[in-house]
Amino acid sequence: MSTIKENLDKVRANIRAAAEECGRNPDEIKLIAVTKTHPPDMMNEAIQYGVTDIGENKPQEVRDKFDSVLPVRWHLIGHLQANKIKYIIDRCVMIHSVDSIKLMDEIDRLACMHDTDMDILIQVNISGEESKSGIAPDELDSLLNHAAELSRTHVKGLMTIAPKAEYGDPEIHFRNMKTLFDETSKKHYENVQMQELSMGMSGDYEKAIKCGSTMVRVGSAIFGARDYSKQ
């Protein structure tokens, strides 16, 4: 049975190999260890082996685990409801899953209330899969224009989740996402910096890296299968 350290070593080696294969600097790619359903002791073990960024899908898990976990950068990567922002606004460094102007405004309201700044990514449903959250690509412009009205919330890039197999090879959608990212980077929006492209998970992060991802969100390849019975 593989250990967390062995799994981390393998994932890091795969990231390096995928980056070098396409002529990228591996240091440009941030590994976010996804810890949903996993307990603080497993998270702390990963942090002791060099993990600097972790991702949680549910705001409640951030709230419940935060005080039991070693210092680390927390990312909220799952679907976010406006009434749950209060659990993460002073704990996370980035929210990857912003998909509405309403959510942007509520994040900014709470950031102002807590006298903090929050970096966000806009989640794009690049494949059009009905079960996925995220905006359609043609809605992106309106959200990015709205960023100018935010005072303590800053758009730092885009995020997507690859669709199910019937929607095609994930590489197709990753390449489409990179094209959208590059096209958006050429435009000027106030309070928007196209720095991060968050895409790729345990089953497809190497393909995502080859298509330009700067953040990969890897869970089961590090921690093993999740035990949802403990939720």
C-alpha positions as CSV (number, residue, x, y, z in Angstrom):
1,M,0.0,0.0,0.0
2,S,1.5,3.3,-1.1
3,T,2.1,6.0,1.5
4,I,1.3,9.7,1.2
5,K,5.0,10.5,0.7
6,E,5.3,7.9,-2.1
7,N,2.2,9.2,-3.8
8,L,3.4,12.8,-3.5
9,D,6.8,11.9,-5.0
10,K,5.1,10.2,-7.9
11,V,2.7,13.1,-8.6
12,R,5.5,15.6,-8.4
13,A,7.6,13.5,-10.8
14,N,4.7,13.3,-13.2
15,I,4.2,17.0,-13.0
16,R,7.8,17.6,-13.8
17,A,7.8,15.1,-16.7
18,A,4.7,16.5,-18.2
19,A,6.0,20.1,-18.0
20,E,9.4,19.2,-19.4
21,E,7.8,17.3,-22.3
22,C,6.1,20.4,-23.6
23,G,9.0,22.8,-22.8
24,R,7.5,24.3,-19.6
25,N,9.2,25.1,-16.3
26,P,7.8,22.7,-13.7
27,D,8.1,25.4,-11.1
28,E,5.3,27.3,-12.9
29,I,2.8,24.6,-11.9
30,K,1.3,24.7,-8.4
31,L,0.1,21.4,-6.9
32,I,-3.0,21.8,-4.9
33,A,-3.6,18.7,-2.7
34,V,-7.3,18.1,-2.5
35,T,-8.3,16.9,0.9
36,K,-12.1,16.6,0.9
37,T,-13.3,13.9,3.4
38,H,-9.7,13.3,4.6
39,P,-8.9,14.0,8.2
40,P,-6.4,16.6,9.6
41,D,-3.8,14.0,10.4
42,M,-3.5,13.0,6.8
43,M,-3.4,16.6,5.7
44,N,-0.7,17.4,8.2
45,E,1.3,14.5,7.0
46,A,1.2,15.8,3.4
47,I,2.1,19.3,4.7
48,Q,5.1,17.8,6.5
49,Y,6.2,16.4,3.1
50,G,6.1,19.8,1.5
51,V,2.5,20.4,0.4
52,T,2.0,24.2,0.6
53,D,-1.5,24.4,-0.9
54,I,-4.6,22.4,-0.1
55,G,-8.0,22.4,-1.7
56,E,-11.4,21.8,-0.1
57,N,-14.7,21.3,-1.9
58,K,-17.0,22.3,1.0
59,P,-16.7,25.5,3.0
60,Q,-17.9,23.5,6.1
61,E,-14.8,21.3,5.9
62,V,-12.6,24.3,5.8
63,R,-14.3,25.6,8.9
64,D,-14.2,22.3,10.8
65,K,-10.6,21.4,10.0
66,F,-8.9,24.7,10.0
67,D,-7.7,24.9,13.6
68,S,-6.4,21.2,13.5
69,V,-4.2,21.7,10.4
70,L,-0.7,23.0,10.2
71,P,-0.1,26.4,8.5
72,V,-0.9,26.0,4.8
73,R,-2.6,27.9,2.0
74,W,-6.3,26.9,1.7
75,H,-8.2,27.0,-1.6
76,L,-12.0,26.6,-2.0
77,I,-12.4,24.6,-5.2
78,G,-16.0,23.3,-5.0
79,H,-19.3,24.8,-5.7
80,L,-19.9,27.7,-3.4
81,Q,-23.2,29.0,-2.1
82,A,-23.4,32.7,-1.0
83,N,-24.5,31.8,2.5
84,K,-21.4,29.6,3.0
85,I,-18.8,32.3,2.1
86,K,-18.7,33.3,5.8
87,Y,-16.9,30.0,6.6
88,I,-13.9,30.7,4.3
89,I,-13.6,34.4,3.8
90,D,-10.8,34.8,6.4
91,R,-9.3,31.3,5.9
92,C,-8.8,30.7,2.2
93,V,-6.4,32.5,-0.1
94,M,-8.3,31.8,-3.3
95,I,-11.8,30.7,-4.4
96,H,-11.6,28.8,-7.7
97,S,-15.3,28.3,-8.3
98,V,-16.9,31.7,-8.8
99,D,-19.7,31.5,-11.4
100,S,-22.0,34.5,-10.9
101,I,-22.0,38.3,-10.4
102,K,-24.1,37.7,-7.3
103,L,-21.4,35.5,-5.8
104,M,-18.7,38.0,-6.7
105,D,-20.6,40.8,-4.9
106,E,-21.2,38.7,-1.8
107,I,-17.5,37.7,-1.6
108,D,-16.5,41.3,-1.9
109,R,-19.0,42.4,0.7
110,L,-17.7,39.9,3.3
111,A,-14.1,40.7,2.3
112,C,-14.7,44.3,3.1
113,M,-16.4,43.4,6.3
114,H,-13.4,41.3,7.4
115,D,-10.9,43.8,6.1
116,T,-9.2,41.2,3.9
117,D,-8.6,40.6,0.2
118,M,-9.7,37.6,-1.7
119,D,-8.4,36.3,-5.0
120,I,-10.9,34.4,-7.2
121,L,-11.0,32.4,-10.4
122,I,-13.9,32.4,-12.7
123,Q,-15.2,28.8,-13.3
124,V,-16.0,28.1,-16.9
125,N,-18.0,25.2,-18.1
126,I,-16.0,24.8,-21.2
127,S,-17.6,21.5,-22.4
128,G,-21.2,22.5,-21.8
129,E,-21.8,19.4,-19.7
130,E,-25.1,20.0,-17.9
131,S,-24.0,18.5,-14.6
132,K,-21.0,20.8,-14.3
133,S,-21.1,24.2,-12.6
134,G,-19.5,27.2,-14.2
135,I,-20.5,29.9,-16.7
136,A,-20.7,29.4,-20.5
137,P,-17.7,30.9,-22.3
138,D,-19.9,33.7,-23.8
139,E,-20.8,34.9,-20.3
140,L,-17.2,35.4,-19.2
141,D,-17.0,39.0,-20.5
142,S,-19.8,40.2,-18.3
143,L,-18.2,38.8,-15.2
144,L,-14.8,40.2,-15.9
145,N,-16.3,43.6,-16.7
146,H,-18.0,43.5,-13.3
147,A,-14.7,42.9,-11.5
148,A,-14.0,46.7,-11.8
149,E,-16.8,47.3,-9.3
150,L,-15.1,45.1,-6.6
151,S,-12.9,46.7,-4.0
152,R,-11.4,43.8,-2.0
153,T,-11.9,40.9,-4.4
154,H,-9.5,40.3,-7.4
155,V,-9.9,38.1,-10.4
156,K,-6.7,36.1,-11.0
157,G,-7.7,33.8,-13.8
158,L,-9.9,30.9,-14.8
159,M,-10.8,27.4,-13.7
160,T,-12.5,24.5,-15.3
161,I,-13.4,20.8,-14.6
162,A,-13.0,18.2,-17.4
163,P,-16.3,16.6,-18.4
164,K,-17.3,12.9,-18.3
165,A,-15.8,10.6,-20.9
166,E,-18.8,10.8,-23.3
167,Y,-18.0,14.5,-23.8
168,G,-14.7,13.5,-25.4
169,D,-11.0,13.4,-24.5
170,P,-10.4,15.9,-21.7
171,E,-7.4,17.3,-23.7
172,I,-9.8,18.7,-26.3
173,H,-11.6,20.7,-23.6
174,F,-8.3,21.7,-21.9
175,R,-7.0,23.1,-25.2
176,N,-10.3,25.0,-25.7
177,M,-9.9,26.4,-22.2
178,K,-6.3,27.5,-22.9
179,T,-7.5,29.3,-26.0
180,L,-10.1,31.1,-24.1
181,F,-7.6,32.0,-21.4
182,D,-5.1,33.4,-24.0
183,E,-7.8,35.4,-25.8
184,T,-9.0,36.8,-22.5
185,S,-5.4,37.7,-21.5
186,K,-5.1,40.0,-24.5
187,K,-8.1,42.1,-23.4
188,H,-8.0,44.8,-20.7
189,Y,-10.3,44.5,-17.7
190,E,-9.9,46.5,-14.6
191,N,-9.1,44.4,-11.5
192,V,-8.4,41.3,-13.6
193,Q,-5.0,39.6,-14.0
194,M,-4.9,36.4,-16.1
195,Q,-2.3,34.7,-14.0
196,E,-3.7,31.3,-13.2
197,L,-5.4,28.6,-15.2
198,S,-6.7,26.0,-12.7
199,M,-7.5,22.7,-14.5
200,G,-6.6,19.0,-14.1
201,M,-7.3,16.5,-11.4
202,S,-6.0,13.1,-10.4
203,G,-7.0,11.4,-13.6
204,D,-6.0,14.0,-16.1
205,Y,-3.6,16.5,-14.6
206,E,-0.7,15.5,-16.9
207,K,-2.8,16.3,-20.0
208,A,-3.9,19.6,-18.4
209,I,-0.3,20.6,-17.8
210,K,0.6,19.9,-21.4
211,C,-2.3,22.2,-22.4
212,G,-1.2,25.1,-20.2
213,S,-2.6,24.6,-16.7
214,T,-0.8,26.5,-13.9
215,M,-2.7,24.8,-11.0
216,V,-3.6,21.2,-10.8
217,R,-6.0,19.9,-8.1
218,V,-5.0,16.4,-7.1
219,G,-6.7,14.4,-4.4
220,S,-7.1,10.6,-4.7
221,A,-3.7,10.2,-6.4
222,I,-2.1,11.5,-3.2
223,F,-4.5,10.4,-0.4
224,G,-6.2,7.4,-1.9
225,A,-9.9,6.8,-2.3
226,R,-12.3,9.0,-0.3
227,D,-14.5,7.7,2.4
228,Y,-17.7,9.5,2.0
229,S,-19.3,7.5,4.9
230,K,-17.4,9.8,7.3
231,Q,-19.1,12.9,6.1
